[in-house]
Amino acid sequence: MLSLSQTTGYAIQALGCINGLPAPARQIAIIAKCSGVPRPYLAKIIVALSGKGLISTKRGYRGGISLMRRPENISLLEIVEAVEGKHWLGNCLLGFNDCSKHFDCPTKEFWQRIRREITTILRQTSLADLITAKAVPKPRPAARPSAVRVLPNFGAASCPPG
């Protein structure tokens, strides 16, 4: 099954925990807790994202991690390529390293079309799209009665005192 890597998933989750501009920078410990990404692993992801100009990092007092652009202006494709590299989808669906001009692979045209479609969708989907989808309010559970307990009426003999 074709899917993004766990590292890419972690990167998207972590970026979703960093508020957009002009929010203050977030500490890595806060981002790790919010995203559920292990802190040492998150540190490696932060380096990759920073290297591609998606986030900025600042050490020391008032330091932390912040987005370089608004979430609406960061595409999922940019995040994927920052973590996985430009050729993350691979040239061959079957995993062959070298497709030859002499061998006409039956999946070649299909895979080229699917790669274009996936790339287009990721390019058109922004980080903000995911943050917004995640932020849709969930129904709140019904309020619990404060200190009143309703017990079935089993008669006075079956109720404990007090």
DAQUI-V619563 format. One record per residue. N is the residue number from 1. RES is the residue in one letter. PHI is phi in degrees with one decimal (999 if undefined). OMEGA is omega as a letter, one per 20 degrees, with the letter a starting at -180 (NA if undefined). Layout:
# DAQUI-V619563
N	RES	PHI	OMEGA
N	RES	PHI	OMEGA
This chain:
# DAQUI-V619563
1	M	999	r
2	L	-80.3	r
3	S	-155.1	r
4	L	-73.8	a
5	S	-72.6	r
6	Q	-62.5	r
7	T	-62.0	r
8	T	-64.2	r
9	G	-59.3	r
10	Y	-62.8	a
11	A	-62.4	r
12	I	-65.1	r
13	Q	-61.9	a
14	A	-65.1	r
15	L	-64.2	r
16	G	-66.2	r
17	C	-89.5	r
18	I	-95.2	r
19	N	-66.5	a
20	G	-69.7	r
21	L	-62.8	i
22	P	-94.9	a
23	A	-63.3	r
24	P	-65.6	r
25	A	-64.3	r
26	R	-106.3	r
27	Q	-73.5	a
28	I	-62.2	r
29	A	-63.9	r
30	I	-68.7	r
31	I	-64.7	r
32	A	-61.4	r
33	K	-66.5	a
34	C	-63.4	a
35	S	-88.6	a
36	G	79.5	r
37	V	-89.2	r
38	P	-56.2	a
39	R	-56.4	r
40	P	-62.0	r
41	Y	-69.3	r
42	L	-60.9	r
43	A	-59.1	r
44	K	-67.5	r
45	I	-65.9	r
46	I	-59.5	r
47	V	-60.5	r
48	A	-64.5	a
49	L	-67.1	r
50	S	-67.5	r
51	G	-62.8	r
52	K	-98.0	r
53	G	76.4	r
54	L	-85.8	r
55	I	-134.6	r
56	S	-119.7	r
57	T	-124.2	r
58	K	-139.9	r
59	R	-87.4	r
60	G	85.5	a
61	Y	-58.4	a
62	R	62.4	r
63	G	-86.6	r
64	G	141.8	a
65	I	-120.2	r
66	S	-142.7	r
67	L	-71.0	r
68	M	-81.8	r
69	R	-134.9	r
70	R	-63.8	a
71	P	-56.3	r
72	E	-65.8	a
73	N	-104.3	r
74	I	-117.5	a
75	S	-87.7	r
76	L	-63.0	r
77	L	-60.9	r
78	E	-61.2	a
79	I	-66.4	r
80	V	-59.5	a
81	E	-68.6	r
82	A	-65.6	a
83	V	-89.3	a
84	E	-98.3	a
85	G	100.0	a
86	K	-63.0	a
87	H	-103.8	a
88	W	-67.9	a
89	L	-82.1	a
90	G	81.9	a
91	N	-84.5	a
92	C	-130.9	r
93	L	-62.6	a
94	L	-86.4	r
95	G	86.2	r
96	F	-71.9	a
97	N	-74.8	a
98	D	-130.0	r
99	C	-82.8	a
100	S	-94.4	r
101	K	-67.8	a
102	H	-84.7	a
103	F	-117.8	a
104	D	-95.6	a
105	C	-67.4	a
106	P	-67.9	a
107	T	-101.2	a
108	K	-58.8	a
109	E	-64.6	r
110	F	-58.7	a
111	W	-65.6	r
112	Q	-62.0	r
113	R	-66.1	a
114	I	-63.7	r
115	R	-59.3	r
116	R	-62.4	a
117	E	-63.6	r
118	I	-62.1	a
119	T	-61.1	r
120	T	-62.7	a
121	I	-63.3	r
122	L	-66.0	r
123	R	-67.5	a
124	Q	-84.7	a
125	T	-99.1	a
126	S	-99.2	r
127	L	-58.8	r
128	A	-61.3	r
129	D	-59.1	a
130	L	-74.8	r
131	I	-62.7	r
132	T	-63.4	a
133	A	-63.5	a
134	K	-71.3	a
135	A	-85.3	r
136	V	-60.3	a
137	P	-61.0	r
138	K	-91.9	r
139	P	-60.2	r
140	R	-80.7	r
141	P	-64.5	r
142	A	-58.6	a
143	A	-63.7	r
144	R	-86.3	r
145	P	-60.3	a
146	S	-58.9	a
147	A	-115.9	a
148	V	-92.5	r
149	R	-108.6	r
150	V	-101.0	a
151	L	-112.3	r
152	P	-63.6	a
153	N	-86.1	a
154	F	-100.0	a
155	G	98.7	a
156	A	-62.2	a
157	A	-70.2	a
158	S	-92.8	a
159	C	-88.3	r
160	P	-68.5	r
161	P	-66.4	r
162	G	85.2	NA
